Amino acid sequence: MKIIARMAELGGADSLMDISAAHIDSAIFTGDATLEFAEHLSGLGAHVAVPSSLNVSGLDEFGWQEWAVPPEWAAKAQRQMQAYQKMGCVPIWTCAPYQTEMKPSFGQQVAWGESNAIAFANSVIGARTERYPDLMDICAAITGRVPAAGLHLTRNRKATLLLQLRQIPRKVREDESFYPVLGLLMGTVAENQILAVEGIEVRPTEDQLKAMCAAVSSSGSVALFHLIGITPEARTREDAFQGEEPERIVNVTMEDLRSAYRQLTTSEGEKLDMVVLGSPHFSLAEFQLLAPLLQGKHRHPNVQFLVTTSRGMKLLAEQSGALQPLIDFGGKITVDTCVLTTPMLHPSTHILMTNSAKYSYYAPGLLNTQVVFGSMADCVQSAITGRVVRNNGVWR
């Protein structure tokens, strides 16, 4: 409570407010300090006061030995995972908690960590959370209180920036890669502003919105955006801006989108070491889309094929029959973590291909790899042929 009160003071809040749920990002092991913090709290007998789910961990407890994870890292990461479970957190171990039974409801006040989850909760669901950093998120869960400030308050949820899509062909707006590409552009333009987007027209699926949230919160510090006519607080432009006029209007053209698409690839040529999918974590629907692309085929021996997801989603995929084609293809699955949060990649892995804008944005800096962005079909075809193959389709 002392930490929560001090953070409220620093943020200019004059009171605290109740929350009814939390999502904890702090369970990711990033060094001895995060482990010490977790074990200190659990050693004092701390227990969460509200239902609190756990974000991805620093370890796949079931399969870390198959990768380049140092045993010392694994032991410490597992201790940190255990400390948070001891405090009563629910071990769903996913960066997509909104696709589980822990999904909040419209207007619900929560304290969530994990950037894409924050953007999804605020924007797509209409729940209310600030961008809670590691260590503060567990304090909020233990106390059940947060500063009464920021996006918890209606007046702070209005858009100030309007992005208008201009002459974007319908086939582009219907393409799966449109959402991560647009999300990247949104974050770049908005930085930390609340923006509204006008002109999408085609209603996206939940996984397409998930991809957009991951992109916008990677390239910018965006915790809330409004899609006019689509997201719940933006039935109209007037709703999104709470009756006021935009402070700034930016027109988005096809060339702007093509430029964003090109930024997601840093590697030139056809060399490829690994295809990696699942940032944010793969859903059951995505497993079902992937399965027919893999059926009856096999990856090239020189290219690894990896999907990251949660243990719960893996079980659902297995039960539905959507997991077996991945196994037959020669692919692997890692649960509860991802390549960005655990040191699993072998040093010989230099070039990754993905359909995730989040992986594309972070891999060069966090993993010291080059990256190629493409559709799910491009990723599969590249894994089969052993070299980068991109249709580029609508981005030509």
C-alpha positions in Angstrom: 0.0 0.0 0.0 2.9 2.3 0.7 4.1 1.8 -2.9 0.6 2.3 -4.4 0.2 5.5 -2.3 3.6 6.8 -3.4 2.9 6.1 -7.0 -0.5 7.9 -6.7 1.4 10.9 -5.3 3.9 10.9 -8.1 1.1 10.7 -10.7 -0.9 13.6 -9.2 -3.8 11.4 -8.1 -5.6 12.7 -4.9 -7.3 9.4 -4.1 -7.2 5.6 -4.6 -9.9 3.4 -6.1 -10.9 -0.2 -6.0 -10.1 -2.8 -8.7 -11.8 -6.1 -9.1 -9.1 -8.0 -11.0 -5.4 -7.9 -12.1 -3.1 -9.4 -14.7 0.5 -9.7 -13.5 3.5 -9.3 -15.8 6.0 -9.4 -12.9 6.3 -13.2 -13.0 8.7 -13.0 -15.9 12.2 -13.6 -14.5 14.5 -10.8 -15.7 17.2 -11.1 -13.1 17.9 -11.6 -9.4 16.1 -8.4 -8.4 12.7 -9.6 -9.8 13.2 -12.9 -8.1 14.1 -11.3 -4.8 11.1 -9.0 -4.9 8.7 -11.9 -5.6 10.1 -14.1 -2.8 10.2 -11.2 -0.4 6.5 -10.6 -0.9 5.5 -14.3 -0.8 7.8 -14.8 2.3 5.9 -12.1 4.1 2.6 -14.0 3.5 1.3 -11.7 0.8 -1.8 -12.8 -1.0 -3.8 -11.2 -3.8 -7.0 -9.5 -2.8 -8.6 -9.8 -6.3 -8.6 -12.6 -9.0 -5.2 -12.2 -10.6 -4.0 -14.0 -13.7 -0.3 -14.5 -14.6 1.3 -13.2 -17.9 3.9 -15.3 -19.8 6.7 -16.6 -17.6 10.4 -16.8 -18.2 10.3 -20.6 -18.7 8.5 -23.4 -20.4 8.5 -25.8 -17.5 7.7 -28.7 -19.7 10.2 -28.3 -22.5 13.0 -25.8 -21.7 15.6 -28.6 -21.9 15.0 -28.9 -25.6 16.3 -25.4 -26.1 19.4 -23.3 -25.2 18.0 -22.2 -21.8 20.8 -22.3 -19.1 19.8 -24.5 -16.1 20.6 -21.7 -13.7 18.2 -19.4 -15.5 15.5 -22.2 -15.5 15.9 -22.8 -11.8 15.5 -19.1 -10.9 12.7 -18.5 -13.4 10.8 -21.5 -11.9 11.3 -20.1 -8.3 9.8 -16.8 -9.4 6.8 -18.6 -11.0 6.2 -20.5 -7.8 6.4 -17.3 -5.7 3.5 -15.7 -7.6 1.4 -18.8 -7.5 2.0 -18.9 -3.7 0.5 -15.4 -3.5 -2.7 -16.8 -5.1 -2.2 -15.7 -8.7 -3.9 -17.9 -11.3 -1.3 -19.7 -13.5 -2.8 -19.2 -17.0 0.7 -18.0 -18.2 -0.4 -16.1 -21.2 0.0 -12.7 -22.8 -3.6 -13.0 -24.1 -5.6 -13.3 -20.9 -8.6 -11.8 -22.7 -8.9 -15.1 -24.6 -9.4 -17.0 -21.3 -12.0 -17.2 -18.5 -10.1 -14.3 -16.9 -11.5 -11.8 -19.6 -12.8 -8.7 -17.9 -16.1 -7.0 -18.8 -17.0 -3.6 -20.2 -16.3 -0.9 -17.7 -14.6 -3.2 -15.2 -11.8 -1.5 -13.2 -8.7 -3.7 -13.4 -4.9 -3.4 -13.0 -3.2 -5.1 -16.0 0.4 -5.5 -17.0 1.6 -6.6 -20.5 1.3 -3.9 -23.2 -0.9 -5.8 -25.8 -3.2 -7.0 -23.1 -3.6 -3.4 -21.7 -4.4 -2.1 -25.2 -6.9 -4.9 -25.8 -8.7 -4.6 -22.4 -9.1 -0.8 -22.8 -9.8 -0.6 -26.5 -11.6 -3.8 -27.6 -13.4 -4.7 -24.4 -13.8 -1.3 -22.8 -12.5 -2.4 -19.4 -10.4 0.2 -17.6 -6.7 -0.1 -16.7 -3.6 2.1 -16.8 -0.3 0.8 -18.2 0.8 -0.9 -15.0 4.5 -1.7 -14.9 6.1 -4.8 -13.4 6.2 -4.8 -9.6 3.4 -2.2 -9.3 0.9 -4.7 -10.8 1.4 -7.2 -8.0 1.1 -4.4 -5.4 -2.2 -3.4 -6.9 -3.4 -7.0 -6.8 -2.4 -7.5 -3.1 -4.1 -4.2 -2.0 -7.0 -4.2 -4.4 -6.3 -0.5 -4.9 -4.9 1.8 -7.6 -4.5 5.5 -8.0 -7.8 7.1 -9.2 -6.2 8.5 -12.3 -5.4 8.1 -16.0 -7.6 5.7 -18.1 -9.6 4.6 -15.0 -11.4 7.9 -15.4 -13.9 8.6 -18.2 -12.6 12.1 -19.0 -9.1 10.7 -19.8 -10.4 8.1 -22.3 -11.3 10.5 -25.1 -9.4 10.5 -28.3 -7.3 13.5 -29.3 -5.9 12.3 -32.6 -7.8 11.1 -35.7 -6.4 8.7 -38.3 -8.5 8.7 -41.5 -7.9 5.8 -44.0 -7.9 7.3 -47.5 -8.5 5.2 -50.6 -7.4 1.9 -49.0 -8.7 -1.0 -51.3 -11.1 -3.4 -49.7 -8.9 -6.3 -50.5 -6.2 -4.7 -48.3 -8.6 -4.1 -45.4 -9.7 -7.8 -45.6 -6.1 -9.1 -45.6 -4.8 -10.6 -42.3 -1.6 -8.6 -42.4 -3.5 -5.3 -42.6 -4.1 -5.3 -38.9 -0.5 -5.7 -37.6 0.7 -3.2 -40.3 -1.9 -0.6 -39.4 -1.2 -1.2 -35.7 2.5 -0.5 -36.3 1.6 2.7 -38.1 -0.9 3.8 -35.4 1.7 3.4 -32.7 4.3 5.3 -34.7 2.0 8.2 -35.3 0.3 8.3 -31.9 3.2 7.7 -29.6 1.4 8.1 -26.3 -1.7 9.8 -27.5 -5.2 8.3 -27.6 -6.2 7.9 -31.2 -9.3 7.1 -33.2 -9.2 5.4 -36.6 -11.9 6.1 -39.2 -12.5 4.1 -42.3 -11.7 0.4 -41.5 -15.2 -0.6 -42.6 -14.5 -4.4 -42.5 -15.2 -5.8 -39.1 -12.0 -7.5 -37.8 -11.9 -10.8 -35.9 -10.7 -11.1 -32.3 -7.3 -12.4 -33.4 -6.9 -9.6 -35.9 -7.6 -7.1 -33.1 -5.2 -8.9 -31.0 -2.5 -8.5 -33.6 -3.3 -4.8 -33.9 -3.1 -4.3 -30.2 0.3 -6.0 -30.1 1.6 -3.8 -32.9 0.3 -0.5 -31.6 1.6 -1.0 -28.1 5.0 -2.0 -29.4 5.7 0.9 -31.8 4.1 3.4 -29.5 3.1 3.7 -25.8 -0.6 3.3 -26.7 -2.8 1.9 -24.0 -6.2 2.9 -25.6 -7.4 3.5 -29.2 -10.8 3.7 -30.7 -11.9 2.2 -34.0 -15.0 4.2 -35.0 -18.0 2.0 -35.5 -16.2 -1.1 -34.1 -14.9 -0.7 -30.6 -17.4 -0.2 -27.7 -16.6 3.4 -26.8 -16.6 4.6 -30.4 -19.9 3.9 -32.0 -19.5 7.3 -33.6 -16.7 9.9 -34.0 -18.5 12.0 -31.4 -18.4 9.1 -28.9 -14.6 8.6 -29.5 -13.8 12.3 -29.0 -16.5 12.8 -26.2 -18.2 15.5 -28.2 -15.0 17.5 -29.0 -13.1 18.0 -32.2 -9.8 16.2 -32.9 -6.7 18.1 -32.0 -4.9 16.6 -35.0 -6.1 14.7 -38.1 -3.7 12.4 -40.1 -4.7 11.0 -43.4 -3.4 7.4 -44.0 -2.7 6.4 -47.6 -1.8 3.1 -49.2 1.8 4.3 -49.4 1.9 5.0 -45.7 0.8 1.4 -45.1 3.3 0.0 -47.6 6.1 1.9 -45.8 5.0 0.4 -42.4 4.9 -3.0 -44.0 8.5 -2.6 -45.2 9.6 -1.6 -41.7 8.6 -5.0 -40.3 11.4 -6.7 -42.3 15.1 -6.1 -41.6 16.6 -9.1 -43.5 17.5 -9.1 -47.1 17.8 -12.2 -49.2 16.3 -15.7 -48.9 18.2 -17.2 -46.0 16.1 -18.4 -43.1 16.7 -20.2 -39.8 13.4 -20.2 -38.0 9.7 -19.5 -38.4 8.1 -18.4 -35.1 4.4 -17.7 -34.6 2.4 -16.8 -31.5 3.1 -13.3 -30.2 0.7 -12.7 -28.7 0.1 -16.3 -27.8 -1.6 -18.5 -30.4 -5.4 -19.0 -30.0 -7.4 -22.1 -30.8 -8.8 -20.3 -33.8 -5.2 -19.6 -35.1 -4.3 -23.3 -34.6 -7.3 -24.2 -36.7 -6.3 -21.7 -39.4 -2.7 -23.1 -39.4 -3.6 -26.8 -39.4 -4.8 -27.1 -43.1 -1.7 -25.2 -44.3 0.5 -27.8 -42.7 -1.5 -30.9 -43.6 0.5 -33.5 -45.4 3.6 -31.4 -45.6 6.9 -31.2 -43.7 9.3 -28.4 -42.8 12.7 -28.1 -44.5 15.4 -29.7 -42.2 17.3 -26.4 -42.1 14.4 -24.4 -40.8 12.9 -24.7 -37.3 9.1 -24.0 -37.0 7.9 -22.8 -33.6 4.5 -21.8 -32.2 4.2 -20.2 -28.8 1.0 -20.4 -26.7 -0.3 -21.2 -23.2 -0.6 -24.6 -21.7 -4.4 -24.2 -21.7 -4.6 -23.3 -25.4 -2.3 -26.1 -26.3 -4.7 -28.5 -24.6 -7.7 -27.1 -26.5 -5.8 -27.4 -29.8 -4.9 -31.0 -28.9 -8.4 -31.9 -28.1 -9.8 -30.4 -31.3 -7.2 -32.2 -33.5 -5.6 -28.9 -34.6 -2.3 -29.7 -32.9 -1.4 -32.9 -34.6 -0.7 -31.4 -38.1 1.9 -29.1 -36.4 3.6 -32.1 -34.9 3.5 -34.1 -38.1 4.9 -31.1 -40.0 8.0 -31.2 -37.7 7.1 -28.1 -35.8 7.5 -27.5 -32.1 5.4 -25.8 -29.5 6.6 -23.8 -26.5 4.1 -23.0 -23.8 3.8 -20.3 -21.1 6.6 -18.2 -22.5 8.0 -16.9 -25.8 11.3 -16.3 -27.5 11.3 -12.7 -26.3 11.2 -13.6 -22.6 13.4 -16.7 -22.2 16.9 -17.4 -23.6 15.8 -20.4 -25.7 17.3 -19.6 -29.1 20.6 -21.2 -30.1 23.3 -18.6 -31.1 23.2 -20.0 -34.6 19.7 -18.6 -35.1 20.1 -15.4 -37.0 17.1 -14.9 -39.2 13.5 -15.3 -38.0 10.3 -15.1 -40.1 7.0 -14.3 -38.5 3.5 -13.0 -39.0 3.7 -11.1 -35.7 4.4 -7.3 -35.8 5.4 -7.6 -32.1 8.1 -10.2 -32.9 9.2 -8.2 -35.9 9.5 -5.0 -33.8 11.4 -6.5 -30.9 13.5 -9.3 -32.3 16.4 -7.3 -33.7 16.9 -5.5 -30.4 16.1 -8.2 -27.9 17.3 -11.2 -29.7 20.0 -9.8 -32.0 18.4 -11.4 -35.0 17.2 -10.2 -38.4 13.5 -10.6 -39.1 11.2 -11.2 -42.1 7.5 -10.3 -41.8 4.9 -12.2 -43.9 1.5 -13.8 -43.8 0.9 -17.1 -42.1 0.8 -18.8 -45.5 4.1 -17.1 -46.4 5.6 -18.4 -43.1 4.5 -22.0 -43.8 5.7 -22.0 -47.4 9.1 -20.6 -46.4 9.5 -23.3 -43.8 8.7 -25.9 -46.4 11.1 -24.6 -49.1 13.9 -23.7 -46.6 14.2 -20.1 -47.8 12.2 -16.9 -47.5 9.1 -16.9 -49.8 6.7 -13.9 -49.7 3.7 -13.4 -51.9 3.5 -9.8 -50.8 0.0 -9.9 -52.2 -1.8 -6.6 -51.4 1.5 -4.8 -50.5 2.9 -4.8 -54.1 
